[in-house]
């Protein structure tokens, strides 16, 4: 039972490690941001990886014109 509680934390730790490695090894990384659940999760992981600083690479959002207003509002505040 204890393993099940540790598993999500291990995944989060691995994702944070990968984000830091990408920032260290590549010249111009970016995160593609659609406003969906996967993108929001990735941005949150990046925020945790580089806290208390800012995410060291840009978020790229391709505005297709088919977004909910809440999506673009959230993107702009982010």
C-alpha positions, 0 to 999 in steps of 0.5 A: 500500500505504501508503494502506491502512495510513492508512485505519483511522487516518483513520477513527478520527481522524474518529470522535474528532473527531465525538465531541468536536464532539458533546460541545462542541455538545450539552447532553445527549449520551449513548452507547447501549450494548448490550455488542456489538462496535459499542458497545464500539468506540464506547466505546473511541473515546470513551475515546480522544477524552477521555483522560486525562479521563472520557467527558463523557456517560453510557452508556445501557444498556437491560437487556432481561433477555436479556444474558449475565452477562459483558455486565452485568459488563463494563458495571458495571466500565466 
